Amino acid sequence: MNCKQFLKELTDYLDGAIDTQLRADLEEHLIWCHDCYVVCNTTKMTIQVYKDNELYDLPEDLRSRLRSAVITKCKSHKAESGGEGGS
């Protein structure tokens, strides 16, 4: 197992969608390859962060201030660009 092969199988490894022998080969590679270990671990942590991500209601005063700031910024940008609509 080399790094290129490991990276090719990383998604299936993280999803648990591989057979026992391939899993053993990948885990053996992780023991001695620090670079792949870092990639694998970072990917796992990133997935976990997104899985744990929940939407939170903003307090009304913060929501109002944020809305005002966005509107002000949009108006400022529109004035700077000559008021034309288009991106």
mmCIF file as gemmi writes it, N, C-alpha and C atoms, coordinates in Angstrom:
data_model
loop_
_atom_site.group_PDB
_atom_site.id
_atom_site.type_symbol
_atom_site.label_atom_id
_atom_site.label_alt_id
_atom_site.label_comp_id
_atom_site.label_asym_id
_atom_site.label_entity_id
_atom_site.label_seq_id
_atom_site.pdbx_PDB_ins_code
_atom_site.Cartn_x
_atom_site.Cartn_y
_atom_site.Cartn_z
_atom_site.occupancy
_atom_site.B_iso_or_equiv
_atom_site.pdbx_formal_charge
_atom_site.auth_seq_id
_atom_site.auth_asym_id
_atom_site.pdbx_PDB_model_num
ATOM 1 N N . MET Axp A 1 ? 0.863 -1.176 0 1 0 ? 1 A 1
ATOM 2 C CA . MET Axp A 1 ? 0 0 0 1 0 ? 1 A 1
ATOM 3 C C . MET Axp A 1 ? 0.903 1.23 0 1 0 ? 1 A 1
ATOM 4 N N . ASN Axp A 2 ? 0.696 2.113 -0.963 1 0 ? 2 A 1
ATOM 5 C CA . ASN Axp A 2 ? 1.429 3.373 -0.976 1 0 ? 2 A 1
ATOM 6 C C . ASN Axp A 2 ? 0.442 4.522 -0.727 1 0 ? 2 A 1
ATOM 7 N N . CYS Axp A 3 ? 0.961 5.728 -0.661 1 0 ? 3 A 1
ATOM 8 C CA . CYS Axp A 3 ? 0.122 6.886 -0.323 1 0 ? 3 A 1
ATOM 9 C C . CYS Axp A 3 ? -0.957 7.131 -1.38 1 0 ? 3 A 1
ATOM 10 N N . LYS Axp A 4 ? -0.603 6.98 -2.621 1 0 ? 4 A 1
ATOM 11 C CA . LYS Axp A 4 ? -1.58 7.2 -3.694 1 0 ? 4 A 1
ATOM 12 C C . LYS Axp A 4 ? -2.736 6.212 -3.572 1 0 ? 4 A 1
ATOM 13 N N . GLN Axp A 5 ? -2.416 4.95 -3.298 1 0 ? 5 A 1
ATOM 14 C CA . GLN Axp A 5 ? -3.462 3.941 -3.114 1 0 ? 5 A 1
ATOM 15 C C . GLN Axp A 5 ? -4.297 4.254 -1.875 1 0 ? 5 A 1
ATOM 16 N N . PHE Axp A 6 ? -3.625 4.681 -0.82 1 0 ? 6 A 1
ATOM 17 C CA . PHE Axp A 6 ? -4.344 5.016 0.412 1 0 ? 6 A 1
ATOM 18 C C . PHE Axp A 6 ? -5.35 6.136 0.161 1 0 ? 6 A 1
ATOM 19 N N . LEU Axp A 7 ? -4.889 7.201 -0.494 1 0 ? 7 A 1
ATOM 20 C CA . LEU Axp A 7 ? -5.769 8.346 -0.738 1 0 ? 7 A 1
ATOM 21 C C . LEU Axp A 7 ? -6.934 7.973 -1.642 1 0 ? 7 A 1
ATOM 22 N N . LYS Axp A 8 ? -6.696 7.048 -2.568 1 0 ? 8 A 1
ATOM 23 C CA . LYS Axp A 8 ? -7.771 6.593 -3.451 1 0 ? 8 A 1
ATOM 24 C C . LYS Axp A 8 ? -8.883 5.905 -2.653 1 0 ? 8 A 1
ATOM 25 N N . GLU Axp A 9 ? -8.507 5.222 -1.578 1 0 ? 9 A 1
ATOM 26 C CA . GLU Axp A 9 ? -9.468 4.458 -0.77 1 0 ? 9 A 1
ATOM 27 C C . GLU Axp A 9 ? -9.962 5.215 0.465 1 0 ? 9 A 1
ATOM 28 N N . LEU Axp A 10 ? -9.464 6.422 0.686 1 0 ? 10 A 1
ATOM 29 C CA . LEU Axp A 10 ? -9.758 7.139 1.934 1 0 ? 10 A 1
ATOM 30 C C . LEU Axp A 10 ? -11.25 7.334 2.174 1 0 ? 10 A 1
ATOM 31 N N . THR Axp A 11 ? -11.979 7.767 1.179 1 0 ? 11 A 1
ATOM 32 C CA . THR Axp A 11 ? -13.415 8.017 1.362 1 0 ? 11 A 1
ATOM 33 C C . THR Axp A 11 ? -14.145 6.743 1.771 1 0 ? 11 A 1
ATOM 34 N N . ASP Axp A 12 ? -13.875 5.654 1.054 1 0 ? 12 A 1
ATOM 35 C CA . ASP Axp A 12 ? -14.53 4.391 1.403 1 0 ? 12 A 1
ATOM 36 C C . ASP Axp A 12 ? -14.1 3.908 2.787 1 0 ? 12 A 1
ATOM 37 N N . TYR Axp A 13 ? -12.833 4.136 3.131 1 0 ? 13 A 1
ATOM 38 C CA . TYR Axp A 13 ? -12.346 3.775 4.466 1 0 ? 13 A 1
ATOM 39 C C . TYR Axp A 13 ? -13.118 4.528 5.543 1 0 ? 13 A 1
ATOM 40 N N . LEU Axp A 14 ? -13.251 5.831 5.361 1 0 ? 14 A 1
ATOM 41 C CA . LEU Axp A 14 ? -13.957 6.64 6.359 1 0 ? 14 A 1
ATOM 42 C C . LEU Axp A 14 ? -15.441 6.3 6.421 1 0 ? 14 A 1
ATOM 43 N N . ASP Axp A 15 ? -16.004 5.884 5.287 1 0 ? 15 A 1
ATOM 44 C CA . ASP Axp A 15 ? -17.415 5.495 5.251 1 0 ? 15 A 1
ATOM 45 C C . ASP Axp A 15 ? -17.644 4.072 5.753 1 0 ? 15 A 1
ATOM 46 N N . GLY Axp A 16 ? -16.554 3.329 5.955 1 0 ? 16 A 1
ATOM 47 C CA . GLY Axp A 16 ? -16.682 1.937 6.388 1 0 ? 16 A 1
ATOM 48 C C . GLY Axp A 16 ? -17.167 1.028 5.274 1 0 ? 16 A 1
ATOM 49 N N . ALA Axp A 17 ? -16.918 1.435 4.032 1 0 ? 17 A 1
ATOM 50 C CA . ALA Axp A 17 ? -17.433 0.701 2.878 1 0 ? 17 A 1
ATOM 51 C C . ALA Axp A 17 ? -16.336 -0.112 2.19 1 0 ? 17 A 1
ATOM 52 N N . ILE Axp A 18 ? -15.494 -0.773 2.982 1 0 ? 18 A 1
ATOM 53 C CA . ILE Axp A 18 ? -14.423 -1.592 2.421 1 0 ? 18 A 1
ATOM 54 C C . ILE Axp A 18 ? -14.378 -2.926 3.141 1 0 ? 18 A 1
ATOM 55 N N . ASP Axp A 19 ? -13.747 -3.901 2.503 1 0 ? 19 A 1
ATOM 56 C CA . ASP Axp A 19 ? -13.663 -5.22 3.129 1 0 ? 19 A 1
ATOM 57 C C . ASP Axp A 19 ? -12.596 -5.229 4.226 1 0 ? 19 A 1
ATOM 58 N N . THR Axp A 20 ? -12.613 -6.269 4.995 1 0 ? 20 A 1
ATOM 59 C CA . THR Axp A 20 ? -11.738 -6.389 6.164 1 0 ? 20 A 1
ATOM 60 C C . THR Axp A 20 ? -10.261 -6.339 5.797 1 0 ? 20 A 1
ATOM 61 N N . GLN Axp A 21 ? -9.867 -7.015 4.724 1 0 ? 21 A 1
ATOM 62 C CA . GLN Axp A 21 ? -8.459 -7.054 4.337 1 0 ? 21 A 1
ATOM 63 C C . GLN Axp A 21 ? -7.971 -5.673 3.899 1 0 ? 21 A 1
ATOM 64 N N . LEU Axp A 22 ? -8.775 -4.972 3.11 1 0 ? 22 A 1
ATOM 65 C CA . LEU Axp A 22 ? -8.378 -3.632 2.67 1 0 ? 22 A 1
ATOM 66 C C . LEU Axp A 22 ? -8.29 -2.695 3.863 1 0 ? 22 A 1
ATOM 67 N N . ARG Axp A 23 ? -9.226 -2.81 4.799 1 0 ? 23 A 1
ATOM 68 C CA . ARG Axp A 23 ? -9.179 -1.984 6.018 1 0 ? 23 A 1
ATOM 69 C C . ARG Axp A 23 ? -7.877 -2.246 6.772 1 0 ? 23 A 1
ATOM 70 N N . ALA Axp A 24 ? -7.509 -3.504 6.901 1 0 ? 24 A 1
ATOM 71 C CA . ALA Axp A 24 ? -6.262 -3.854 7.606 1 0 ? 24 A 1
ATOM 72 C C . ALA Axp A 24 ? -5.052 -3.263 6.882 1 0 ? 24 A 1
ATOM 73 N N . ASP Axp A 25 ? -5.05 -3.338 5.556 1 0 ? 25 A 1
ATOM 74 C CA . ASP Axp A 25 ? -3.947 -2.768 4.775 1 0 ? 25 A 1
ATOM 75 C C . ASP Axp A 25 ? -3.851 -1.25 4.969 1 0 ? 25 A 1
ATOM 76 N N . LEU Axp A 26 ? -4.987 -0.583 4.945 1 0 ? 26 A 1
ATOM 77 C CA . LEU Axp A 26 ? -5.004 0.866 5.116 1 0 ? 26 A 1
ATOM 78 C C . LEU Axp A 26 ? -4.547 1.253 6.52 1 0 ? 26 A 1
ATOM 79 N N . GLU Axp A 27 ? -5.005 0.525 7.514 1 0 ? 27 A 1
ATOM 80 C CA . GLU Axp A 27 ? -4.62 0.837 8.892 1 0 ? 27 A 1
ATOM 81 C C . GLU Axp A 27 ? -3.142 0.545 9.14 1 0 ? 27 A 1
ATOM 82 N N . GLU Axp A 28 ? -2.606 -0.466 8.484 1 0 ? 28 A 1
ATOM 83 C CA . GLU Axp A 28 ? -1.173 -0.731 8.59 1 0 ? 28 A 1
ATOM 84 C C . GLU Axp A 28 ? -0.39 0.429 7.967 1 0 ? 28 A 1
ATOM 85 N N . HIS Axp A 29 ? -0.865 0.936 6.836 1 0 ? 29 A 1
ATOM 86 C CA . HIS Axp A 29 ? -0.213 2.074 6.191 1 0 ? 29 A 1
ATOM 87 C C . HIS Axp A 29 ? -0.21 3.288 7.132 1 0 ? 29 A 1
ATOM 88 N N . LEU Axp A 30 ? -1.32 3.498 7.834 1 0 ? 30 A 1
ATOM 89 C CA . LEU Axp A 30 ? -1.417 4.637 8.753 1 0 ? 30 A 1
ATOM 90 C C . LEU Axp A 30 ? -0.421 4.543 9.903 1 0 ? 30 A 1
ATOM 91 N N . ILE Axp A 31 ? -0.042 3.339 10.273 1 0 ? 31 A 1
ATOM 92 C CA . ILE Axp A 31 ? 0.902 3.164 11.374 1 0 ? 31 A 1
ATOM 93 C C . ILE Axp A 31 ? 2.258 3.769 11.043 1 0 ? 31 A 1
ATOM 94 N N . TRP Axp A 32 ? 2.719 3.581 9.805 1 0 ? 32 A 1
ATOM 95 C CA . TRP Axp A 32 ? 4.068 4.05 9.451 1 0 ? 32 A 1
ATOM 96 C C . TRP Axp A 32 ? 4.108 5.308 8.6 1 0 ? 32 A 1
ATOM 97 N N . CYS Axp A 33 ? 2.962 5.736 8.053 1 0 ? 33 A 1
ATOM 98 C CA . CYS Axp A 33 ? 2.97 6.923 7.189 1 0 ? 33 A 1
ATOM 99 C C . CYS Axp A 33 ? 2.324 8.106 7.911 1 0 ? 33 A 1
ATOM 100 N N . HIS Axp A 34 ? 3.154 8.976 8.43 1 0 ? 34 A 1
ATOM 101 C CA . HIS Axp A 34 ? 2.656 10.131 9.183 1 0 ? 34 A 1
ATOM 102 C C . HIS Axp A 34 ? 1.811 11.06 8.31 1 0 ? 34 A 1
ATOM 103 N N . ASP Axp A 35 ? 2.208 11.273 7.065 1 0 ? 35 A 1
ATOM 104 C CA . ASP Axp A 35 ? 1.466 12.182 6.187 1 0 ? 35 A 1
ATOM 105 C C . ASP Axp A 35 ? 0.033 11.692 5.958 1 0 ? 35 A 1
ATOM 106 N N . CYS Axp A 36 ? -0.121 10.42 5.654 1 0 ? 36 A 1
ATOM 107 C CA . CYS Axp A 36 ? -1.47 9.883 5.439 1 0 ? 36 A 1
ATOM 108 C C . CYS Axp A 36 ? -2.27 9.866 6.739 1 0 ? 36 A 1
ATOM 109 N N . TYR Axp A 37 ? -1.576 9.625 7.858 1 0 ? 37 A 1
ATOM 110 C CA . TYR Axp A 37 ? -2.254 9.679 9.15 1 0 ? 37 A 1
ATOM 111 C C . TYR Axp A 37 ? -2.834 11.073 9.388 1 0 ? 37 A 1
ATOM 112 N N . VAL Axp A 38 ? -2.05 12.09 9.098 1 0 ? 38 A 1
ATOM 113 C CA . VAL Axp A 38 ? -2.511 13.474 9.294 1 0 ? 38 A 1
ATOM 114 C C . VAL Axp A 38 ? -3.699 13.769 8.374 1 0 ? 38 A 1
ATOM 115 N N . VAL Axp A 39 ? -3.599 13.376 7.105 1 0 ? 39 A 1
ATOM 116 C CA . VAL Axp A 39 ? -4.703 13.609 6.165 1 0 ? 39 A 1
ATOM 117 C C . VAL Axp A 39 ? -5.964 12.889 6.65 1 0 ? 39 A 1
ATOM 118 N N . CYS Axp A 40 ? -5.817 11.645 7.043 1 0 ? 40 A 1
ATOM 119 C CA . CYS Axp A 40 ? -6.963 10.86 7.494 1 0 ? 40 A 1
ATOM 120 C C . CYS Axp A 40 ? -7.58 11.458 8.755 1 0 ? 40 A 1
ATOM 121 N N . ASN Axp A 41 ? -6.754 11.78 9.718 1 0 ? 41 A 1
ATOM 122 C CA . ASN Axp A 41 ? -7.242 12.318 10.981 1 0 ? 41 A 1
ATOM 123 C C . ASN Axp A 41 ? -7.905 13.682 10.786 1 0 ? 41 A 1
ATOM 124 N N . THR Axp A 42 ? -7.298 14.525 9.981 1 0 ? 42 A 1
ATOM 125 C CA . THR Axp A 42 ? -7.866 15.853 9.715 1 0 ? 42 A 1
ATOM 126 C C . THR Axp A 42 ? -9.203 15.725 9.004 1 0 ? 42 A 1
ATOM 127 N N . THR Axp A 43 ? -9.28 14.802 8.056 1 0 ? 43 A 1
ATOM 128 C CA . THR Axp A 43 ? -10.539 14.581 7.337 1 0 ? 43 A 1
ATOM 129 C C . THR Axp A 43 ? -11.618 14.081 8.287 1 0 ? 43 A 1
ATOM 130 N N . LYS Axp A 44 ? -11.267 13.144 9.165 1 0 ? 44 A 1
ATOM 131 C CA . LYS Axp A 44 ? -12.229 12.647 10.162 1 0 ? 44 A 1
ATOM 132 C C . LYS Axp A 44 ? -12.741 13.781 11.042 1 0 ? 44 A 1
ATOM 133 N N . MET Axp A 45 ? -11.821 14.618 11.52 1 0 ? 45 A 1
ATOM 134 C CA . MET Axp A 45 ? -12.218 15.721 12.396 1 0 ? 45 A 1
ATOM 135 C C . MET Axp A 45 ? -13.096 16.731 11.657 1 0 ? 45 A 1
ATOM 136 N N . THR Axp A 46 ? -12.771 17.003 10.405 1 0 ? 46 A 1
ATOM 137 C CA . THR Axp A 46 ? -13.574 17.936 9.613 1 0 ? 46 A 1
ATOM 138 C C . THR Axp A 46 ? -14.988 17.398 9.428 1 0 ? 46 A 1
ATOM 139 N N . ILE Axp A 47 ? -15.092 16.128 9.109 1 0 ? 47 A 1
ATOM 140 C CA . ILE Axp A 47 ? -16.414 15.511 8.962 1 0 ? 47 A 1
ATOM 141 C C . ILE Axp A 47 ? -17.189 15.615 10.266 1 0 ? 47 A 1
ATOM 142 N N . GLN Axp A 48 ? -16.534 15.363 11.378 1 0 ? 48 A 1
ATOM 143 C CA . GLN Axp A 48 ? -17.204 15.42 12.68 1 0 ? 48 A 1
ATOM 144 C C . GLN Axp A 48 ? -17.69 16.832 12.993 1 0 ? 48 A 1
ATOM 145 N N . VAL Axp A 49 ? -16.891 17.827 12.666 1 0 ? 49 A 1
ATOM 146 C CA . VAL Axp A 49 ? -17.301 19.217 12.901 1 0 ? 49 A 1
ATOM 147 C C . VAL Axp A 49 ? -18.579 19.516 12.131 1 0 ? 49 A 1
ATOM 148 N N . TYR Axp A 50 ? -18.627 19.109 10.877 1 0 ? 50 A 1
ATOM 149 C CA . TYR Axp A 50 ? -19.815 19.377 10.075 1 0 ? 50 A 1
ATOM 150 C C . TYR Axp A 50 ? -21.009 18.554 10.53 1 0 ? 50 A 1
ATOM 151 N N . LYS Axp A 51 ? -20.787 17.345 10.993 1 0 ? 51 A 1
ATOM 152 C CA . LYS Axp A 51 ? -21.894 16.531 11.499 1 0 ? 51 A 1
ATOM 153 C C . LYS Axp A 51 ? -22.483 17.143 12.759 1 0 ? 51 A 1
ATOM 154 N N . ASP Axp A 52 ? -21.621 17.718 13.599 1 0 ? 52 A 1
ATOM 155 C CA . ASP Axp A 52 ? -22.069 18.298 14.86 1 0 ? 52 A 1
ATOM 156 C C . ASP Axp A 52 ? -22.638 19.703 14.699 1 0 ? 52 A 1
ATOM 157 N N . ASN Axp A 53 ? -22.467 20.276 13.5 1 0 ? 53 A 1
ATOM 158 C CA . ASN Axp A 53 ? -22.891 21.651 13.273 1 0 ? 53 A 1
ATOM 159 C C . ASN Axp A 53 ? -24.41 21.764 13.362 1 0 ? 53 A 1
ATOM 160 N N . GLU Axp A 54 ? -24.87 22.631 14.222 1 0 ? 54 A 1
ATOM 161 C CA . GLU Axp A 54 ? -26.292 22.873 14.39 1 0 ? 54 A 1
ATOM 162 C C . GLU Axp A 54 ? -26.573 24.345 14.131 1 0 ? 54 A 1
ATOM 163 N N . LEU Axp A 55 ? -27.762 24.611 13.657 1 0 ? 55 A 1
ATOM 164 C CA . LEU Axp A 55 ? -28.17 26.004 13.463 1 0 ? 55 A 1
ATOM 165 C C . LEU Axp A 55 ? -28.648 26.56 14.796 1 0 ? 55 A 1
ATOM 166 N N . TYR Axp A 56 ? -28.275 27.776 15.06 1 0 ? 56 A 1
ATOM 167 C CA . TYR Axp A 56 ? -28.682 28.425 16.3 1 0 ? 56 A 1
ATOM 168 C C . TYR Axp A 56 ? -29.468 29.681 15.94 1 0 ? 56 A 1
ATOM 169 N N . ASP Axp A 57 ? -30.526 29.929 16.694 1 0 ? 57 A 1
ATOM 170 C CA . ASP Axp A 57 ? -31.283 31.156 16.506 1 0 ? 57 A 1
ATOM 171 C C . ASP Axp A 57 ? -30.472 32.309 17.07 1 0 ? 57 A 1
ATOM 172 N N . LEU Axp A 58 ? -30.375 33.37 16.287 1 0 ? 58 A 1
ATOM 173 C CA . LEU Axp A 58 ? -29.683 34.564 16.758 1 0 ? 58 A 1
ATOM 174 C C . LEU Axp A 58 ? -30.626 35.382 17.612 1 0 ? 58 A 1
ATOM 175 N N . PRO Axp A 59 ? -30.118 36.019 18.65 1 0 ? 59 A 1
ATOM 176 C CA . PRO Axp A 59 ? -30.958 36.941 19.417 1 0 ? 59 A 1
ATOM 177 C C . PRO Axp A 59 ? -31.459 38.046 18.484 1 0 ? 59 A 1
ATOM 178 N N . GLU Axp A 60 ? -32.647 38.528 18.738 1 0 ? 60 A 1
ATOM 179 C CA . GLU Axp A 60 ? -33.278 39.492 17.832 1 0 ? 60 A 1
ATOM 180 C C . GLU Axp A 60 ? -32.434 40.748 17.633 1 0 ? 60 A 1
ATOM 181 N N . ASP Axp A 61 ? -31.801 41.264 18.704 1 0 ? 61 A 1
ATOM 182 C CA . ASP Axp A 61 ? -30.997 42.477 18.546 1 0 ? 61 A 1
ATOM 183 C C . ASP Axp A 61 ? -29.793 42.224 17.636 1 0 ? 61 A 1
ATOM 184 N N . LEU Axp A 62 ? -29.171 41.067 17.762 1 0 ? 62 A 1
ATOM 185 C CA . LEU Axp A 62 ? -28.045 40.725 16.9 1 0 ? 62 A 1
ATOM 186 C C . LEU Axp A 62 ? -28.517 40.529 15.461 1 0 ? 62 A 1
ATOM 187 N N . ARG Axp A 63 ? -29.646 39.882 15.294 1 0 ? 63 A 1
ATOM 188 C CA . ARG Axp A 63 ? -30.212 39.677 13.964 1 0 ? 63 A 1
ATOM 189 C C . ARG Axp A 63 ? -30.474 41.027 13.284 1 0 ? 63 A 1
ATOM 190 N N . SER Axp A 64 ? -31.032 41.973 14.02 1 0 ? 64 A 1
ATOM 191 C CA . SER Axp A 64 ? -31.328 43.301 13.464 1 0 ? 64 A 1
ATOM 192 C C . SER Axp A 64 ? -30.05 44.049 13.091 1 0 ? 64 A 1
ATOM 193 N N . ARG Axp A 65 ? -29.049 44.005 13.966 1 0 ? 65 A 1
ATOM 194 C CA . ARG Axp A 65 ? -27.786 44.689 13.672 1 0 ? 65 A 1
ATOM 195 C C . ARG Axp A 65 ? -27.086 44.067 12.47 1 0 ? 65 A 1
ATOM 196 N N . LEU Axp A 66 ? -27.122 42.766 12.391 1 0 ? 66 A 1
ATOM 197 C CA . LEU Axp A 66 ? -26.499 42.075 11.269 1 0 ? 66 A 1
ATOM 198 C C . LEU Axp A 66 ? -27.215 42.412 9.963 1 0 ? 66 A 1
ATOM 199 N N . ARG Axp A 67 ? -28.53 42.418 10.005 1 0 ? 67 A 1
ATOM 200 C CA . ARG Axp A 67 ? -29.317 42.768 8.816 1 0 ? 67 A 1
ATOM 201 C C . ARG Axp A 67 ? -29.003 44.193 8.376 1 0 ? 67 A 1
ATOM 202 N N . SER Axp A 68 ? -28.952 45.114 9.309 1 0 ? 68 A 1
ATOM 203 C CA . SER Axp A 68 ? -28.638 46.509 8.987 1 0 ? 68 A 1
ATOM 204 C C . SER Axp A 68 ? -27.246 46.637 8.382 1 0 ? 68 A 1
ATOM 205 N N . ALA Axp A 69 ? -26.286 45.92 8.941 1 0 ? 69 A 1
ATOM 206 C CA . ALA Axp A 69 ? -24.922 45.975 8.425 1 0 ? 69 A 1
ATOM 207 C C . ALA Axp A 69 ? -24.856 45.435 7.001 1 0 ? 69 A 1
ATOM 208 N N . VAL Axp A 70 ? -25.565 44.366 6.73 1 0 ? 70 A 1
ATOM 209 C CA . VAL Axp A 70 ? -25.572 43.791 5.383 1 0 ? 70 A 1
ATOM 210 C C . VAL Axp A 70 ? -26.23 44.761 4.401 1 0 ? 70 A 1
ATOM 211 N N . ILE Axp A 71 ? -27.349 45.343 4.788 1 0 ? 71 A 1
ATOM 212 C CA . ILE Axp A 71 ? -28.033 46.301 3.912 1 0 ? 71 A 1
ATOM 213 C C . ILE Axp A 71 ? -27.14 47.507 3.644 1 0 ? 71 A 1
ATOM 214 N N . THR Axp A 72 ? -26.489 48.031 4.676 1 0 ? 72 A 1
ATOM 215 C CA . THR Axp A 72 ? -25.59 49.173 4.518 1 0 ? 72 A 1
ATOM 216 C C . THR Axp A 72 ? -24.451 48.824 3.563 1 0 ? 72 A 1
ATOM 217 N N . LYS Axp A 73 ? -23.879 47.662 3.731 1 0 ? 73 A 1
ATOM 218 C CA . LYS Axp A 73 ? -22.774 47.226 2.868 1 0 ? 73 A 1
ATOM 219 C C . LYS Axp A 73 ? -23.251 47.08 1.428 1 0 ? 73 A 1
ATOM 220 N N . CYS Axp A 74 ? -24.416 46.523 1.233 1 0 ? 74 A 1
ATOM 221 C CA . CYS Axp A 74 ? -24.951 46.361 -0.12 1 0 ? 74 A 1
ATOM 222 C C . CYS Axp A 74 ? -25.214 47.712 -0.778 1 0 ? 74 A 1
ATOM 223 N N . LYS Axp A 75 ? -25.776 48.644 -0.017 1 0 ? 75 A 1
ATOM 224 C CA . LYS Axp A 75 ? -26.022 49.978 -0.555 1 0 ? 75 A 1
ATOM 225 C C . LYS Axp A 75 ? -24.714 50.667 -0.897 1 0 ? 75 A 1
ATOM 226 N N . SER Axp A 76 ? -23.717 50.521 -0.049 1 0 ? 76 A 1
ATOM 227 C CA . SER Axp A 76 ? -22.403 51.112 -0.282 1 0 ? 76 A 1
ATOM 228 C C . SER Axp A 76 ? -21.78 50.53 -1.549 1 0 ? 76 A 1
ATOM 229 N N . HIS Axp A 77 ? -21.866 49.235 -1.708 1 0 ? 77 A 1
ATOM 230 C CA . HIS Axp A 77 ? -21.309 48.573 -2.885 1 0 ? 77 A 1
ATOM 231 C C . HIS Axp A 77 ? -22.045 49.026 -4.147 1 0 ? 77 A 1
ATOM 232 N N . LYS Axp A 78 ? -23.347 49.152 -4.05 1 0 ? 78 A 1
ATOM 233 C CA . LYS Axp A 78 ? -24.156 49.58 -5.19 1 0 ? 78 A 1
ATOM 234 C C . LYS Axp A 78 ? -23.778 51.008 -5.594 1 0 ? 78 A 1
ATOM 235 N N . ALA Axp A 79 ? -23.573 51.887 -4.606 1 0 ? 79 A 1
ATOM 236 C CA . ALA Axp A 79 ? -23.197 53.275 -4.891 1 0 ? 79 A 1
ATOM 237 C C . ALA Axp A 79 ? -21.816 53.332 -5.525 1 0 ? 79 A 1
ATOM 238 N N . GLU Axp A 80 ? -20.87 52.519 -5.046 1 0 ? 80 A 1
ATOM 239 C CA . GLU Axp A 80 ? -19.52 52.495 -5.581 1 0 ? 80 A 1
ATOM 240 C C . GLU Axp A 80 ? -19.479 51.985 -7.007 1 0 ? 80 A 1
ATOM 241 N N . SER Axp A 81 ? -20.387 51.072 -7.339 1 0 ? 81 A 1
ATOM 242 C CA . SER Axp A 81 ? -20.375 50.484 -8.68 1 0 ? 81 A 1
ATOM 243 C C . SER Axp A 81 ? -21.284 51.267 -9.635 1 0 ? 81 A 1
ATOM 244 N N . GLY Axp A 82 ? -21.748 52.412 -9.244 1 0 ? 82 A 1
ATOM 245 C CA . GLY Axp A 82 ? -22.569 53.245 -10.115 1 0 ? 82 A 1
ATOM 246 C C . GLY Axp A 82 ? -24.04 52.88 -10.108 1 0 ? 82 A 1
ATOM 247 N N . GLY Axp A 83 ? -24.436 52.065 -9.155 1 0 ? 83 A 1
ATOM 248 C CA . GLY Axp A 83 ? -25.843 51.739 -9.013 1 0 ? 83 A 1
ATOM 249 C C . GLY Axp A 83 ? -26.355 50.746 -10.016 1 0 ? 83 A 1
ATOM 250 N N . GLU Axp A 84 ? -25.47 50.104 -10.757 1 0 ? 84 A 1
ATOM 251 C CA . GLU Axp A 84 ? -25.936 49.142 -11.745 1 0 ? 84 A 1
ATOM 252 C C . GLU Axp A 84 ? -26.219 47.823 -11.068 1 0 ? 84 A 1
ATOM 253 N N . GLY Axp A 85 ? -27.207 47.143 -11.511 1 0 ? 85 A 1
ATOM 254 C CA . GLY Axp A 85 ? -27.611 45.868 -10.978 1 0 ? 85 A 1
ATOM 255 C C . GLY Axp A 85 ? -26.807 44.743 -11.55 1 0 ? 85 A 1
ATOM 256 N N . GLY Axp A 86 ? -26.512 43.808 -11.725 1 0 ? 86 A 1
ATOM 257 C CA . GLY Axp A 86 ? -25.635 42.839 -12.325 1 0 ? 86 A 1
ATOM 258 C C . GLY Axp A 86 ? -24.437 42.555 -11.458 1 0 ? 86 A 1
ATOM 259 N N . SER Axp A 87 ? -23.83 41.44 -11.668 1 0 ? 87 A 1
ATOM 260 C CA . SER Axp A 87 ? -22.693 41.07 -10.844 1 0 ? 87 A 1
ATOM 261 C C . SER Axp A 87 ? -21.406 41.359 -11.54 1 0 ? 87 A 1
